[in-house]
Amino acid sequence: MTRPPADIAVVAFAQTPCRPRTGDVSEAEMLLPALRAVLDATGLRTGDLGFVCSGSSDYLAGRAFSFTLTLDAVGAWPPVPESHVEMDGAWALYEAWVRLLTGEADTALVHAHGMSSAGTVRDVLSRTLDPYTLAPLWPDAVALAALQAQALIDAGRTDEKDLAAVAHRNRTAAASNPHAQLRGPRPQGDYVVQPLRTGDCPPVGDGAAAVVLATGDTARRLCDHPAWIRGIDHRIEPHAPGLRDLTASPSTRLAAENAGAFDAPVDLAELHAPFTAQEVVLRTALDLGDDVTVNPSGGALAANPLMATGLIRIGEAAARIHRGEAHRALAHATSGPCLQHNLVAVLEGDRP
C-alpha cells in the first residue's frame, strides 16, 4: 500500500557535516550527534521509541554486520525492536513507515551512515554488480554513469554545457548549507570518464543522518509543523544496464504515480542525483518544470555520504516543511547503477 490509511509524519531530521575523511572517528561516534539532535528536538529517549531501523553497507565498512556497531550510539538499553537494511537509509525509512502502519508502534527512529573514505568507492561499488556478466569487467560507478550521460547526449537531450549548468546550480545552492562538503560553484575540471568531468561527479565523503517518524496525535505533540508522508513507493528496473533505456527512468515515474506525486503541484523537489546527467533523467520522469525548486540543499553533487544521501533528501524536504518554507515537497532516493532502483516520497504540511 503506497497511500497510507494513517497519518505518519517526519517530525525531526538531523545530519552531520559531510567530510572527505573522518579520521579515527568510529561509525557510532560519527552518527551520535545526529541521533542526539533528533531525540532532543522531540524530547524522546531511547526507551520511548517504538522501532529503530538503520541503513548502511558492509561493503563500505569492509566487515560483516558492521551496522551493529552503531547500536552503541542508539543505546543498548532499554531494548527496543530494531531492524536494518543493506541499502540507503531512505529504504530504512520505508520499512519504519510500514511498521508504523501496522499500529505496533507510534514512533520510529531511522538512521543511516556511510564512511566512503574507508575504501576506494569506485571499485567497491563495482562489486555490487551482477557477479557473472558485469562485475568481472570491473566497470566502476563513474564509467556506468558516463554511459548514461553519453546516451542522453546522443539522444539530443542534453550536452556538456547543460550538465555544467546543473552542477553550477546545485553547488551554488549549497553555499548556505553548513552540512555540504562542496559549497559554492566549482570549475568543471578535467574528464574523469568522458563525457563526465570532475564537476559532473559527486564528492566522496563521510556522514550520517537521522529521522524520527511519528503517527497522528503523537506527531502533532512532538512537532509544531509535521511533514506528513502522503505517499511513498519504490520500484526497480533490470540490473543489467543493457536491458533498459538509460535515457529514461520508468521506475521513478511509476513510484511517483503510486505515491501521488502528480495529484497536485509540489513546491520543491530533493533529487538523489549523484551525477549531473541523472538529474536530467529525473526531471523528465517526474515532470518537474522550472517553477519547481530542485535541490535547494545542493543535493548529492554537494554532499554524498553513501547510504545516507537518499535519507537526507527526505530529511531536507521535511525540514523545509517544518520551517514553513514549503507546503508540499517531493523527495527521491536511488540505489544501484544508472538509477536502477528508485524511491519517491511526497511530503505535505498542514494547511494554515
N, C-alpha and C positions, 0 to 999 in steps of 0.2 A: 504494500500500500504506500503510495507516494504522497497523497494528500491526507494529512493527519486528522483523525477524528477528535483529537485532544489538542489543547493549546500547549505547545512546547516552545520555549524561547532560549536564546543565548542571553544570559544575564550578566556575564563577566568575561573579559578577554584580556590576556596579557601576553607579552612576548619579551624575549631577551634581545639585546642588540646582536645583530649578525656580524660575526668577526671572522677574518680569514683563518685564524687559528686560536684555539682556547688554551693552548699550552698544556699544563699539568692538571687542569680542571677536569674532574670526572663528569660523567653524564648527569649524575644526581646533583652535583654542585652547580652545573650549568642550568639545570631545569628548576632548581629550588626557587629562585627569585620570581619566576613566572607563576609557579604554584602558590607561593605566599601571596602574591598580588591578587589573584582571583579569589582566594579564600578570604583575604582581608576585605576585599571590595564587597563581598556578600555577607560577611560576618559568620561564615560557616567554618566548622572544624572538620577534621578528617572523619571523625565519628558520626558527623551529621550526613555524610554523603551516602546516597543510596546505591551508587555504582561508580566505578572508575574504569576507564578504558584508555589505552595508550597506543600510539603508533610509532614505529621505529623500524630499523633494518639491521639484522645481524650481519649482513654483507658489509655495511659501512663500518660497524663496530669491530668486525673481524673475529667475533666469537659467538657461540650459540647461546640463546636465551639471554642476550645482553640486556633486554628490557627489564629483567628482574632487578638489575642494579638501581633503576630509578625508583624502586619501591622505597629506598632509603629516603628519597625526597618526599614521597607521599606520606610515608609513615606506616610502619608495620602494625601499629596498634592504635586504636582498636581495629580489628579486621573488618574489611568491607568487601562486597562482591567486586571482583576485578577481572578484566579481560585485556587482550592485546591483539592488535592486527599487525602483520608484517607488511605494512603499507603506510602511506602518508596519513597523518592524523585526521584528515578530512573523513577517511573511512572509519576511523575510530569514533568520530562524532556520529557517523551514520549508525554504527552499532549501538551507541549510547542512546540515540534518538529512538531506535526500535525498542530498546529496553524500557524506556520511559513510556512508550506507547502501551506496553503490556500492563502498566499500572503497578509493577513490582517496586517502583521507586519514583520519587518526585524530584530528585536532584541527581545530577551526574557530573563528574569531573572528567574532562578529556584532556590529554596532554600528549605532546609529541616532541621529539628532539632528533637532531642529526649532527654528527661530527664528521663532516666531509673531509676535514683535514687529516683524518686517521689513515686515509689511503689515497690512491690515485683514482678519482671519481670516474673519469672516462673509461678506465679499464674495469673498475668494479661493476659499473652498470652493464658492461658487455656480458658479464657472467649471468645476468638475469634473462638473457635472450634464449631462444629455442636452442637446446643443447645439441641438436642433431644437424640443423641446417645453418643457423646464424652464428651461434657462439664460437664455433671453430674458426670462423673468418675474422673474429675479433673486431667487428665494427663498433666503434665507440659511440657515445651519445651525440657528440658533435657531428660525426660523419653521417649518422642517420638523420639528424635534423637538417643537415646540408642537403640531403636528398630531397627532403620535403620542401625546403626553400627553393631549390632548383626547379622542382616540379611546378611550383607556383609561378616562378619567373617564366618558365617555358609556356605556361598556360596564359600568360599575359595578365596575371592577377596582381603582380607586384614587380618591383625592381629594387636594385640595391639602394637607390636614393630613398625610396619609400621605407625600406627596412631601417635605414639610418634615422629616418624621422620618427619611427616607432621607438627606437632606443632613446633618442633625444627626449621625447615627450615623457617617457616613463622615468628616466633618471632626473629630469627636471622636476617632476612631481615629487620625487623622493628627497629633494633638497631640504624640506622641512620635516622629514621623518627621522627621528633620532635613532630608530632601530635599523635603518637601512645600512648596508655595507658600502654601497656606492651612492653618494648623494651629490646631485648636480650633474650637468652634462659631461660626457666623456668623449674623446676622439674615437672614431670607429676602429682605428688601428689596422693592423695587417690581417690578411686572411688566416683563419685557423684551418678551416676546410672550405674551399670555395663553393658557394658564394658568401659564406658566413665569415664575417670579420670578428675581431675581439669584441667590439661593441654590440654585436648581434647575439652574444652568448652571455649566460648568467655568471655572476661571480660564484666562486666556491667558498662556502663559509659554514661556520658552526652556529647553531642557535636552537632555541626551544620556544614553545608556545603552550598556552593552557586556556581552556574554555570551561565555563560552568553552564550547564543546561538545567532548566527547571520547568515544572509544569504549572499551568493555571495560576491559582492564587499564590502559590509559593513563588512563582516568578515575579509576580507583582509586588510581593513583600520584599524580595531580595534586590529588586532593581526598579528605579523610577521610570525608566523607559525601556522595557524589554524589547528585544529584537525577535519577533515571533517567526518561527520556521513555518512558512505557509506551504512549502512543498520541498521535497528533496528526492533525488533519484540518481542512480549511476548506471551506466551502460558500458559495454565493452565491445571492441572490434577484433577482427582476426589478429593474432600475434604477429604473423609474418607481414612486414610492410608491403611485400609484393602482391599481397592478396587484396589490397584496398587502394582506393584513390586518396593519395596523400594530400591532395588539394582541398579535401572536404572532410568534415567530421560528423557523419550521421549519428554517431553515438552521443555526441554532445547535444545535437538538436533533439534527439529522442528523449534524452534525460531532461532537457529544458521543457519540452512539451509536457512530460509526465509531472514535472514539478510545478507547472502552472506559470512558467516564466513569460508566456505570451498572452496571459489573461489580462494584463494591464501593464502600462509602461513602467520602467524602472528608472530611478534617479541616477544610479551608478552601478558599475559592474567591476568586480575584482576578479581578474582572469589569471589563472595559473598558466602563464605562457613563458617558459624559461628562454625561448628563442624568439626573436622578433617575428619570424615568418609564422609562428604558431598563433600569434595574436591576429594576423590577417585571416587565418582559417577560422578562429573562434568568433571573430566579429561577424563573419558571414553566417556561420552556423546559428548564432544567437540573435541575428537581425539587429545588431547594435549600430545605430546611426550616430551622427556627430552630436546629437542632442544628449547622448548618454556619456557621462564622465567615466572613463575607463582607467582603472588602476590609479586612483588618486594617491595611493600609498607609494607608488613606484613599482609595485608588482615584483615578480620574480627576477626581472632584469636589474633590480636594485638590491635585492636580498634573496638568497635562495638556499636557506638551510634545509637540505634534502630531508624528506619525511615530515617536515613541519610546514613547508611552503603552502600546501593546499589548505591546511587548517588555518594558517594565517590569513588566507584570502577570505575565509568565512568570518574570522575574527575581526578583520579590518572593516568588512562590510557592516557587521553588527555594531562595532564601536561607533560608526558614524550615525547609526540609528540611535544608539544610546545618547549621543551628544546632541541629537536633534538636527543633524546636518543632512539627513536623508530620511525619507519615509519608506521607500521600497527599494530594495537592493538585490542584485544577483551576485552570487559567488560561485566560482568554478574551481575545480581541482582536477589534476590529471595524474596518470601513472602509466608507465610503460613507454616504449619508443613511439615517437611521432603522434602523440595524442591518442594512444591506443585505448586507454580506459579513462572515462570522464564522469565526474560527479557535478551536479548542478543543484544549488540550493537557492530558494527565494526567501528573503527575509523582509519583514514588514513591521513597522512601528504602529502603535495605537494612534488613531485619529485624534487630533486635539479636541 
